[in-house]
Structure formats: structure tokens, C-alpha cells
């Protein structure tokens, strides 16, 4: 492969990587928007579910009310028959038939609302679960991306890819070296000052006769003569 072919391949590879990076970043933005839309639709579904539950409860109450009315009028019909008032019993029976017809309709409506409620509850629960998992995955991908960017910045210093960071780290090392040198100089100056002070103080003590200044030649000669006389 010629050098120009290699260059062309490298360029195509770089363009491909840049294109993938753009697509990936766009994908995250699309997912964020899709999640927001899903949240909005989920909230609307919950509102709709609340409405269906309310209607189902009203239908249930209506069914219970009609059942009580039915039981009540059946009692009236029996009492009318017991009294031999068949005409009244027939009139009550007509009312009972109307209640039974209305009851069948209300029971069907209540069941329809109940079925819809069950289906919608299941759909809402499933959507919430799926949406929660998707949010967790997106959050994990974003967090991992940020961590890997930080790791890449640090790794660039060791790989030599980040000249600005390498320069900054080199400057940091030089500052550390200079600080260590200044610290050593300060310590040396302090030791020298302490030593000079001790010498000067000893000289003053000797001159004052407070501290023995050490033997001199006259003292040594006198000691030798005394030793010889013995």
C-alpha cells in the first residue's frame, strides 16, 4: 500500500470515528427527548386511568343502588300478591322489569370500565418499569462517558498526547524541586546561624572566666615541673 493510500485510509477512519461520535451524541439527545415524551404520555395515561376508575366506581354504585331497588320492589310485588291486588302487582312487575333492564346495562358498563381499568393499570405499570430501566441505562452511559473523558485526560499525560497537560505537569515538578531547594537552604541557614551564635556565646563565657577556656602553655609547663619534682 502506497503512503497516499495509507493517508486516505487514515482520513476515512478519522471521518468515520467523528461521524460515529456525532451520531452517538445525537442518540443521547434523542433518547432524552424520547424519555421526556414518554414521561408526558405516562402522566396523561395516569390522568385517564384516574377518570376510568372514577367512572367504574360510579357504575358500581349505580349497580348496587339498582340491586337494592330491585330487591325493594320485589318485596312490594309479593305484598301486593299477598293482599290479592294483582293489578298493583302487575304494575310493580313492570317497574321491576325496567330496573332489571337498567341493571343489566349498568353491570355491562361497570364491567367494561373494570376491564379497561385493569388493562390500563397493567400498561402504566409496564411503561413505568421500562422507562425506569431506560433512564438508568442513559444515566449510566452519561456517567461512564464523563468518567472515561477524565481518565483519557489523565492518560494523555502518560501517552504524550496532551502537550498542554504535560507542560503543566512538568511545571508542577519544577515548582516542587524549587520548593525543596528553598526548604534545604532555609534549614542550612538556620543551622549556620545557630552554630555561629553558640561559638560567640562560648567566647564571651571564656573571656568572663565563667567557663574554662582550656589549657595554655604556661599551665602545661607548670604541671610538668610539678610532676618532675615529685
Secondary structure, 3 states (H helix, E strand, C coil): CCHHHHHHHHHHHHHHHHHHHHHHHHHHHHHHHHHHHHHHHHHHHHHHHHHHHHHHHHHHHHHHHHHHHHHHHHHHHHHHHHCCCHHHHHHHHHHHHHHHHHHHHHHHHHHHHHHHHHHHHHHHHHHHHHHHHHHHHHHHHHHHHHHHHHHHHHHHHHHCCCHHHHHHHHHHHHHHHHHHHHHHHHHHHHHHHHHHHHHHHHHHHHHCCCCCCCCCHHHHHHHHHHHHHC
